[in-house]
Amino acid sequence: MDHRAVIAGLSPDTRRGLTEKSDAPGLVRLAVYLSLMAALAILIAVRVPFWPLLMVPQGILIVFLFTLVHETIHGTAFRTDRLNTVLANVAGFLILLPPTWFRYFHFAHHRYTHDPENDPELMSPKPQTLAQYLLYLSGWAYWSGMIRTIVVNATGRNHDVYVPEKGRPKVAAEARRYLAGYALAVALSLLLGTPLLVWIWIVPALLGQPFLRAYLLAEHTRCPHVANMLENTRTTFTTSLVRFVAWNMPYHAEHHSYPAVPFHQLPRFHEVVAEHLRTTERGYIRFHGKLVRDLGQSDAAGDAAKS
């Protein structure tokens, strides 16, 4: 049974319950999340003993704001649209991810999930060798790609096929606001003569990005190129801590099957579709262990063919 059949079989009451939005779950999660970020930032700022080690968890929290941006552009993090809009922009600013542009990109990804011809996520091929795997995890492609995207958008030269003509002025204006904000942050740091933003934001984000890359790689890598969302997308069974930081997005096949389900209802929807899931993994370490083994075997086969 594919995802369409599963959803079609839901009763109207079940659908209403699954898709009901609420501000409270998102606000509670956000409050805890921001409190952790603020606490770590303060500890780094006052340079407690071994403070550089705190930049790793701080960085993980910063880069996993990606999942907050993801939920807010879907309009499912909060019931109040204004909350979704404001927090998408604030979180996106911290990770170089303009939400208006990302919404066009991401909705095309949903429309053409794992379609090699049309899914924009596949415009950057997944790692096929161990060297490509390590480069991907470094986050270099993400940071360089997003800097390039923001600059191109700001100059009004966006030609992404998934951005409609009427949307190009919006992404241009958004990118210019982001560049102005980054310029202001640099100016304030220079004016105050402090590198504080470097230690509580920039360096942590660089250190945290490999963790986000590792998480994202599990979503679709080596899944079948088919239309069934319960098969072309991987649900990864993991800890409650990871699900908290990632706003329940490890339930990824569930999310792709029914994007209107808010993050706080995904565990419930998982119970509905669990028996129909076709691509799952028991943990991210297990996923990467298998992937590294397969990439190593491919490298060895390639070396043997050359000799």
SULFEN-V188982 format. One record per residue. N is the residue number from 1. RES is the residue in one small letter. SS is DSSP state (@ for helix, = for strand, . for the rest). PHI is phi in degrees with one decimal (NA if undefined). D_LAST is the distance of its C-alpha to the last C-alpha in Angstrom with 1 decimal. Layout:
# SULFEN-V188982
n: (N & N)
res: (RES & RES)
ss: (SS & SS)
phi: (PHI & PHI)
d_last: (D_LAST & D_LAST)
This chain:
# SULFEN-V188982
n: (1 & 2 & 3 & 4 & 5 & 6 & 7 & 8 & 9 & 10 & 11 & 12 & 13 & 14 & 15 & 16 & 17 & 18 & 19 & 20 & 21 & 22 & 23 & 24 & 25 & 26 & 27 & 28 & 29 & 30 & 31 & 32 & 33 & 34 & 35 & 36 & 37 & 38 & 39 & 40 & 41 & 42 & 43 & 44 & 45 & 46 & 47 & 48 & 49 & 50 & 51 & 52 & 53 & 54 & 55 & 56 & 57 & 58 & 59 & 60 & 61 & 62 & 63 & 64 & 65 & 66 & 67 & 68 & 69 & 70 & 71 & 72 & 73 & 74 & 75 & 76 & 77 & 78 & 79 & 80 & 81 & 82 & 83 & 84 & 85 & 86 & 87 & 88 & 89 & 90 & 91 & 92 & 93 & 94 & 95 & 96 & 97 & 98 & 99 & 100 & 101 & 102 & 103 & 104 & 105 & 106 & 107 & 108 & 109 & 110 & 111 & 112 & 113 & 114 & 115 & 116 & 117 & 118 & 119 & 120 & 121 & 122 & 123 & 124 & 125 & 126 & 127 & 128 & 129 & 130 & 131 & 132 & 133 & 134 & 135 & 136 & 137 & 138 & 139 & 140 & 141 & 142 & 143 & 144 & 145 & 146 & 147 & 148 & 149 & 150 & 151 & 152 & 153 & 154 & 155 & 156 & 157 & 158 & 159 & 160 & 161 & 162 & 163 & 164 & 165 & 166 & 167 & 168 & 169 & 170 & 171 & 172 & 173 & 174 & 175 & 176 & 177 & 178 & 179 & 180 & 181 & 182 & 183 & 184 & 185 & 186 & 187 & 188 & 189 & 190 & 191 & 192 & 193 & 194 & 195 & 196 & 197 & 198 & 199 & 200 & 201 & 202 & 203 & 204 & 205 & 206 & 207 & 208 & 209 & 210 & 211 & 212 & 213 & 214 & 215 & 216 & 217 & 218 & 219 & 220 & 221 & 222 & 223 & 224 & 225 & 226 & 227 & 228 & 229 & 230 & 231 & 232 & 233 & 234 & 235 & 236 & 237 & 238 & 239 & 240 & 241 & 242 & 243 & 244 & 245 & 246 & 247 & 248 & 249 & 250 & 251 & 252 & 253 & 254 & 255 & 256 & 257 & 258 & 259 & 260 & 261 & 262 & 263 & 264 & 265 & 266 & 267 & 268 & 269 & 270 & 271 & 272 & 273 & 274 & 275 & 276 & 277 & 278 & 279 & 280 & 281 & 282 & 283 & 284 & 285 & 286 & 287 & 288 & 289 & 290 & 291 & 292 & 293 & 294 & 295 & 296 & 297 & 298 & 299 & 300 & 301 & 302 & 303 & 304 & 305 & 306 & 307)
res: (m & d & h & r & a & v & i & a & g & l & s & p & d & t & r & r & g & l & t & e & k & s & d & a & p & g & l & v & r & l & a & v & y & l & s & l & m & a & a & l & a & i & l & i & a & v & r & v & p & f & w & p & l & l & m & v & p & q & g & i & l & i & v & f & l & f & t & l & v & h & e & t & i & h & g & t & a & f & r & t & d & r & l & n & t & v & l & a & n & v & a & g & f & l & i & l & l & p & p & t & w & f & r & y & f & h & f & a & h & h & r & y & t & h & d & p & e & n & d & p & e & l & m & s & p & k & p & q & t & l & a & q & y & l & l & y & l & s & g & w & a & y & w & s & g & m & i & r & t & i & v & v & n & a & t & g & r & n & h & d & v & y & v & p & e & k & g & r & p & k & v & a & a & e & a & r & r & y & l & a & g & y & a & l & a & v & a & l & s & l & l & l & g & t & p & l & l & v & w & i & w & i & v & p & a & l & l & g & q & p & f & l & r & a & y & l & l & a & e & h & t & r & c & p & h & v & a & n & m & l & e & n & t & r & t & t & f & t & t & s & l & v & r & f & v & a & w & n & m & p & y & h & a & e & h & h & s & y & p & a & v & p & f & h & q & l & p & r & f & h & e & v & v & a & e & h & l & r & t & t & e & r & g & y & i & r & f & h & g & k & l & v & r & d & l & g & q & s & d & a & a & g & d & a & a & k & s)
ss: (. & . & @ & @ & @ & @ & @ & @ & . & . & . & @ & @ & @ & @ & @ & @ & @ & @ & . & . & . & . & @ & @ & @ & @ & @ & @ & @ & @ & @ & @ & @ & @ & @ & @ & @ & @ & @ & @ & @ & @ & @ & @ & . & . & . & . & . & @ & @ & @ & @ & @ & @ & @ & @ & @ & @ & @ & @ & @ & . & @ & @ & @ & @ & @ & @ & @ & @ & @ & @ & . & . & . & . & . & . & @ & @ & @ & @ & @ & @ & @ & @ & @ & @ & @ & @ & @ & @ & . & . & . & . & @ & @ & @ & @ & @ & @ & @ & @ & @ & @ & @ & @ & @ & . & . & . & . & . & . & . & . & @ & @ & @ & @ & . & . & . & . & . & . & @ & @ & @ & @ & @ & @ & @ & @ & @ & . & @ & @ & @ & @ & @ & @ & @ & @ & @ & @ & @ & @ & @ & @ & @ & . & . & . & . & . & . & . & . & . & . & @ & @ & @ & @ & @ & @ & @ & @ & @ & @ & @ & @ & @ & @ & @ & @ & @ & @ & @ & @ & @ & @ & @ & @ & @ & @ & @ & @ & . & . & . & @ & @ & @ & @ & @ & @ & @ & @ & @ & @ & @ & @ & @ & @ & @ & @ & @ & @ & @ & @ & @ & @ & @ & @ & @ & . & . & . & . & . & . & . & . & @ & @ & @ & @ & . & . & = & = & . & . & . & @ & @ & @ & @ & @ & @ & . & . & . & . & . & . & @ & @ & @ & @ & @ & @ & . & . & . & . & . & @ & @ & @ & @ & @ & @ & @ & @ & @ & @ & @ & @ & @ & @ & . & . & . & = & = & . & . & @ & @ & @ & @ & @ & @ & @ & @ & @ & @ & @ & @ & @ & @ & @ & @ & @ & @ & @ & @ & @ & @ & @ & .)
phi: (NA & -90.4 & -64.9 & -64.6 & -66.5 & -62.2 & -67.6 & -62.0 & -83.2 & -77.1 & -73.3 & -55.3 & -65.2 & -64.9 & -60.9 & -61.7 & -65.3 & -70.3 & -99.6 & -69.6 & -90.1 & -155.6 & -80.1 & -58.2 & -59.6 & -68.3 & -66.8 & -64.4 & -62.9 & -64.2 & -62.2 & -65.0 & -59.5 & -68.1 & -64.4 & -64.2 & -62.3 & -66.0 & -62.6 & -65.0 & -61.4 & -65.8 & -63.0 & -69.1 & -62.7 & -88.7 & 57.0 & -63.2 & -54.6 & 63.5 & -56.7 & -58.8 & -66.2 & -72.6 & -68.7 & -70.3 & -62.1 & -61.8 & -65.8 & -61.1 & -63.5 & -64.5 & -70.6 & -77.8 & -61.9 & -51.8 & -71.6 & -69.7 & -57.3 & -57.7 & -68.7 & -71.7 & -70.7 & -78.1 & 73.5 & -113.7 & -72.0 & -139.2 & -75.1 & -78.0 & -60.0 & -62.1 & -62.1 & -59.2 & -66.8 & -63.1 & -71.5 & -61.8 & -72.4 & -67.5 & -65.6 & -61.9 & -61.2 & -70.5 & -122.5 & 58.8 & -131.8 & -62.1 & -67.8 & -65.6 & -61.6 & -64.9 & -61.3 & -62.5 & -60.2 & -72.6 & -68.9 & -67.4 & -61.2 & -68.3 & -67.4 & -123.7 & -52.5 & 59.7 & -89.0 & -58.2 & -87.3 & -131.4 & -71.6 & -63.2 & -64.4 & -89.8 & -66.2 & -105.8 & -58.1 & -70.7 & -56.9 & -114.8 & -135.7 & -63.5 & -64.2 & -65.6 & -62.3 & -66.1 & -65.2 & -60.9 & -63.5 & -62.9 & 87.1 & -56.2 & -63.1 & -66.7 & -62.5 & -65.1 & -66.3 & -73.8 & -61.5 & -62.4 & -61.9 & -64.1 & -65.1 & -61.8 & -62.2 & -64.0 & -87.0 & 74.2 & -108.0 & -70.6 & -129.0 & -60.9 & -65.3 & -87.1 & -95.8 & -69.3 & -55.8 & -68.8 & -90.1 & -63.5 & -61.2 & -66.6 & -70.3 & -67.7 & -63.5 & -62.1 & -62.9 & -66.6 & -63.7 & -64.5 & -62.5 & -64.3 & -64.3 & -66.5 & -63.7 & -65.0 & -62.8 & -65.4 & -61.9 & -64.9 & -62.8 & -69.1 & -64.4 & -83.3 & 64.5 & -131.2 & -92.5 & -55.0 & -62.3 & -63.0 & -84.6 & -103.3 & -132.4 & -66.8 & -61.8 & -57.2 & -62.5 & -66.1 & -71.7 & -83.3 & -57.3 & -58.1 & -68.6 & -67.9 & -58.5 & -63.2 & -64.6 & -67.9 & -61.5 & -77.5 & -66.6 & -136.7 & -57.4 & 63.1 & -85.5 & -64.0 & -86.6 & -129.2 & -84.3 & -72.5 & -67.2 & -78.8 & -122.9 & -86.8 & -131.9 & -101.3 & -94.0 & -111.9 & -79.8 & -146.7 & -82.0 & -64.5 & -64.7 & -64.8 & -62.6 & -65.9 & -63.3 & -96.6 & 52.6 & 65.9 & -74.0 & -58.7 & -78.6 & -83.1 & -62.5 & -63.1 & -62.4 & -68.5 & -68.8 & -147.0 & -60.7 & -74.9 & -76.5 & -64.1 & -54.8 & -76.2 & -101.3 & -62.1 & -58.6 & -68.8 & -65.9 & -57.1 & -61.5 & -71.5 & -104.0 & -49.9 & -71.4 & -100.6 & -64.2 & -111.3 & -130.3 & -137.0 & -148.3 & -95.6 & 103.7 & -75.1 & -64.0 & -64.0 & -59.1 & -70.6 & -60.4 & -65.8 & -65.0 & -63.1 & -61.4 & -66.2 & -65.9 & -63.0 & -66.0 & -65.5 & -60.5 & -64.2 & -65.3 & -65.9 & -64.6 & -65.2 & -68.6 & -79.3 & -82.6)
d_last: (46.4 & 45.0 & 46.3 & 48.9 & 50.5 & 50.7 & 52.4 & 54.7 & 55.8 & 57.0 & 60.8 & 62.3 & 63.4 & 60.0 & 58.5 & 61.1 & 60.5 & 56.8 & 57.0 & 59.9 & 59.3 & 60.8 & 61.0 & 61.6 & 58.2 & 56.4 & 58.9 & 58.8 & 55.0 & 55.0 & 57.8 & 55.8 & 52.6 & 54.3 & 56.3 & 53.1 & 51.7 & 55.0 & 55.3 & 51.8 & 52.6 & 55.9 & 54.3 & 51.7 & 54.4 & 56.7 & 53.8 & 54.4 & 52.6 & 48.8 & 49.3 & 45.7 & 44.4 & 46.6 & 44.7 & 41.9 & 44.3 & 46.2 & 43.0 & 42.2 & 45.7 & 45.4 & 42.1 & 43.2 & 46.1 & 43.6 & 44.8 & 48.4 & 47.7 & 46.1 & 49.2 & 51.6 & 50.2 & 50.6 & 54.1 & 53.8 & 53.8 & 57.6 & 60.3 & 61.7 & 59.9 & 60.9 & 59.1 & 55.9 & 56.1 & 57.0 & 54.5 & 51.6 & 52.4 & 52.8 & 49.7 & 47.7 & 48.9 & 47.5 & 44.0 & 43.8 & 44.1 & 47.0 & 48.3 & 49.6 & 46.3 & 44.5 & 46.9 & 45.9 & 42.2 & 42.6 & 45.0 & 42.5 & 39.9 & 42.5 & 43.4 & 39.8 & 38.2 & 34.5 & 34.9 & 31.7 & 33.9 & 36.8 & 36.3 & 36.3 & 34.4 & 31.4 & 31.6 & 29.4 & 26.4 & 25.9 & 22.9 & 19.7 & 17.6 & 18.9 & 19.4 & 21.4 & 23.3 & 24.4 & 25.4 & 27.4 & 29.2 & 30.2 & 32.5 & 31.6 & 31.2 & 34.5 & 36.6 & 35.3 & 35.6 & 39.1 & 40.3 & 39.2 & 40.9 & 44.1 & 44.4 & 43.6 & 46.1 & 48.7 & 48.6 & 49.3 & 46.0 & 44.8 & 43.3 & 41.7 & 42.2 & 43.4 & 46.2 & 49.2 & 51.2 & 54.1 & 51.8 & 50.4 & 53.6 & 53.4 & 49.8 & 50.7 & 53.8 & 52.0 & 49.2 & 52.0 & 53.8 & 50.6 & 50.0 & 53.7 & 53.4 & 50.4 & 52.3 & 55.4 & 53.4 & 52.1 & 55.6 & 57.3 & 54.8 & 55.6 & 59.3 & 59.5 & 57.3 & 55.3 & 51.5 & 52.5 & 50.6 & 47.4 & 47.7 & 49.0 & 47.1 & 44.3 & 42.4 & 42.9 & 41.6 & 38.4 & 38.0 & 38.9 & 36.7 & 33.5 & 35.8 & 36.8 & 33.3 & 32.3 & 35.4 & 34.9 & 31.3 & 32.7 & 35.1 & 33.0 & 29.3 & 27.7 & 31.2 & 31.8 & 32.6 & 36.1 & 39.7 & 40.9 & 41.1 & 41.2 & 37.7 & 35.9 & 37.0 & 36.5 & 39.4 & 38.5 & 40.9 & 41.5 & 44.3 & 47.6 & 46.7 & 43.6 & 45.7 & 48.4 & 46.3 & 44.5 & 47.8 & 46.8 & 43.8 & 41.6 & 43.7 & 41.6 & 41.6 & 45.3 & 45.6 & 43.7 & 45.8 & 49.0 & 48.8 & 52.6 & 52.6 & 53.2 & 50.9 & 53.7 & 54.0 & 50.3 & 50.7 & 53.5 & 51.5 & 48.6 & 51.1 & 51.8 & 48.3 & 46.6 & 46.5 & 45.0 & 42.0 & 38.7 & 36.2 & 37.0 & 35.6 & 37.3 & 36.8 & 34.5 & 32.8 & 31.9 & 30.6 & 28.3 & 27.2 & 26.0 & 24.5 & 22.5 & 21.2 & 20.1 & 18.5 & 16.7 & 15.4 & 14.4 & 12.5 & 10.7 & 10.1 & 8.9 & 6.4 & 5.2 & 5.6 & 3.8 & 0.0)
